[in-house]
Amino acid sequence: FTVKSMYIDVINSSSIPTSKHVWAVKVPLKIKVFMWFVHKQVILTKDNLIKRNWTGPTRCSFCDQDETIKHLFLDCPFARVLWRTVHIAFNITPPNSVTTLFGTWLTGIEPDLARHIRVGVCALLWTIWTCRNDLVFNRTSCIHFLQVIFRATVVIRSWSLLTPMEAREHLVIGSIRWEMVARDIFNRFGWRSCNRIGN
C-alpha cells in the first residue's frame, strides 16, 4: 500500500462526510487533512493497515487491545485519561464516537467557545497520533500522559497565532488551565514536577 493509494481510495469514496467543522477550524492545513482522515476513518491505524495486507502487530501501542481509530483516540485507557483531564479542566463531556467528534458533539455550546475547543481537540488527537508513531516507528519505550498534554498545549499556543488576536488569549489561557489541572491530577497519583517530561 502507499499513502497515495489511500488518498485515492478516500477521494473515490461515495460516502465522504461533509464535516464543515473540520475545514473551518483554525489549524494548519495538514492538520485539517489529518482530522478529515480521522473523521473519514481511514487514517492508517493498525486495523486499516491490515486491510492493505500489512502483517505487523495489531495491538494498540498504549495498551493490549486491537488498534482502531475509535480505540486509539477515544476508548484506549490512555486516551480516556487524557479526555478525563479535558473533562475536569473545562467541564466538557468527551465525545462518544468519531462521527460526532466534528458533528453534533458540541451542539449547544456557544460558537466562539466551540471553535476554541475544536482547536484543542485537533491538538490532542494530533499529539496522540505523533506519540503513537514515536512508539511504533522511533522506538520510544514509553510515553507519559503528561508528555501528551504538554506537547498538545505547546501546539495549541503555536496554532493560536492562526486565530484573530482576541481569540489568542483564550487559547493560551485554556492551555495553561489544562496543564495546571493535569499537574494536579498526576501529583495525586505520585507524579512530581521533578520527573522528566520528554519534548
N, C-alpha and C positions, 0 to 999 in steps of 0.2 A: 504494500500500500504506500501511498505518498500523501503528503499534505495537499498537493494539487488535486489528487483524485477525491479527497474528502470534500474540498471546496466545490468541485464539480457535482458531487452527489447532492450537496446541500442546494446548490443553485438549481439543479434539475428537479428538486423535490416539489411535489404539488401541494404540500401541506406546510409551507413556510409560515411560521407565526408572524403576525403583524403587530409586534410589540413596539408601539411608539416610544415607550419609556426607555427602551434600550438605546435608541438613537438620539433621544433628547437630553440624556444625562451629560453633564459637563465633565467628561473624562477624555483622555487621548483616544484617537480613532482605533488603535489596535486593541484597546480595552473594550470599546464598543463592539468590535468584531468578536472578541473573545466572549463577551457576555451574550451576544447573539447566538454564538455556537452553543453556549451553555443552555440558553433558552430553547434552542432547536434540538438539544440533547444529542449533539454529535461531537462534542469535544472528546479528545482521544483519551478517555479513561480506559481502564483495562478491559471492561466489557465491550467497548467499541473497538478496541484493538483486536480482540479475539474475532470479531466479525470480519476482520481484514486478514485473517489467518496468522495472527500473532500467536506464538506458542509460549510466551513468558508466563510468569506467575499472575494469578488473578486476584490475589489478596490486596486489600487496601494497605497503603503504606503506613497508616496510623493505627490500624487495628487488624484483626484476623478475619474480617468479613470480606466478601467479594466487593470489588470496587465498581460502583456505578456512579453516574453523575449525582443522583439524588443522595446516595450514600455519602460520597466524598464531601459534598457541600452542606448537607443538611442532617443526615442521620448518623454519621460516624460519631462515636463518643467524643472524639477530638473536636469535631465541628460543633457538637451540641454544647460543649463547654464554652466555645467561642461565642456562639449565639446567646448563651446564658449571660455572658458578660454584657452583651449588647442589650439584652432584656433588662438587666439590673441598672445599667447606666442610663438608658433612655426610655424605659417602660414601654418597649416595643415588643410585641409578641412575635417570635420568629415565624417565618413562612413555613407552611406545611408541604409545599411542593415546588418544583422548579417552575411549573406552569404559572402559579400565582405570584412568583417572586417579582416579576416585572409586569404583572397584570393587576389582579384585584387585591393583592396583599395590603397595600397602603390606602385602600379606599377609606374615605372618611378623615384622613389626616390632612391638615392644612397644606396646600400645594407647595409653598416655599419650603416647609419642613420636609415634605416628601422628597423634594429634589435633593436636599442635603442628605437625607437618609440613603437615597439611591447612590450617591457618590460614595458614601461609606460602605455600602453593600458591594459595590464594584471593587473597592479596595480590599475588602475582606475576602471575597471569592478569588480575586487575582492573587492575593498573598497565599491563600490556602493552596492554590494551584502551583505557584512557584516554589513553595516549601515542599509540596508533594514531589515536584520534579527534582528538587535537590536530593531528596531521599532516593528517588528512583535512578537518576542519571549521574548525580555528582557524588554519590557515595557518602552523603551526610549521614551520620549514625543516629542522630536524634534531633528532634525539633520540639522545643518547649512551647507551651501555649502562649506565653508572654512574647516569645520571639515573633509569632504570627501577629499578635496585636500591635506590637511596637513597629514592625515592618509596615503594617496596614496604616497606622497613624502617620508615619513618615510619608507614605504615599498620598494620604488624604491632604496633608499640608502642601505637598508638591502640586497636587491637582487643584488645590484651591485657587491657584494663580489663573486657572482657566475660567473662573467664575467672576461675575461682577464684584467690584470692590466691597459692596455692602454685604455680600454673601460670604466673603472670605473669613471674616471674623467668626461667623457661626461655625464654619467647618473646623477652624483651628481650635476654638473653644470646645467643640464636640470631641475632637480627637484627644485633647488634654483630659477631658472628663472621662473618656473611655479608658485611657491609660491609668488614671487615678483609681477608678473602680477595679480595674484588673489587678493593679498592685495590691489593693486592699483584699481582694478575694484570695489571691495567691499567698499573701502574707499569712492569712488564716490557716493555710494548708502547708505551712513550713517553708515557703519560698521567701528569700530575703534579697534585698536590693544588691547585696554584695555578690550574688550569683551572677555568672557571666551570661549576657544576652548576646547571641550572635547577630551579625549585621544582615 
